[in-house]
Amino acid sequence: MKEKLHSVLTIAALSLCTFASGQSLQSSMEFLKLPVSAHQAALGCQAISASDHSPAQFLANPALLSEADTCMVGLNAMTWIGSTTVAGAQFCNVLGERSRYGFSARYVDYGTSNRTLPDATVTGTFSSKDMALGISCSYMLTDKLSGGVTGNMVFSHYASMTQAAVGIDLGLYWNDTDNGVSLAVTARNLGGQIKAFENEFQKMPFDLTAGITWKLEHSPLRLTATMDGLTEWDEKDFYFNENQKISKGQIFRRHFSFGADFMLTDRLYIAGGCNLRNRDELSGGGKRAFTGFSIGTGLKMNRLGFDISLGQYQVSHSSLVMNFAFRI
């Protein structure tokens, strides 16, 4: 059974090849690190301090729920390798004068794979799926500071095996509109499994992140810098290419991502960014090119909004992240 468990988890890991863990499997719930907001993905994927009006943004920072439009429904999708399907939905609305609430769902279907014995005999097929359901709430602690919390139920079904976990995301967001500066910090995926594959319990993919966004005065430019993985400082937490020199500087730089927004109008933006960890860990054979870079754009109308971004989050090809939002 352990060989079966390892095979199924390996297939799921290879399907994801998540940017957060290079090419190593740190947790069977790494799908929780996949980007949901196309705007945040375009800014380097971890832009927790850059707000917009999309309901997808509070998946990265629950405190950003206070910045989303009211009574909004959001849908997201992401292109991935093979027959893998990545999609989700969000809803947010006003709860009180200073508070808001939201619901979210994330879904990853890895498709169907052959069930193969050690002698290469195919005995059938199996499917693998991940899903997370969340409830979020944000509250304006002061006129500039908001806090948020998300509770997630995480489920996975790989072949005949299942796992379940309970996770909590915490976030703070400070926005000084007079000076065009916003700061944010999040602690995501706190919690643990309540049921594990073959009783082999694993940690959730915890991530401590901090970010800053600065809107230049009298300019359409907004700059964002983010530092994630603040509890990961050992070389074993990162993927290094063979014969690559490992230094403290290499580890330090892999915590950073940068992004820039060009606000063409109040309704239209163009964004770009670079995630240094993606750039270092997903560059194979010396071929760097645009690895780690991302671009995106978005259009907001009175009741509708659409965002799309292009970035590389695994080795084989780039992926599109798309959001569609509308006010009920």
Disulfide bonds with the S-S distance in Angstrom:
none
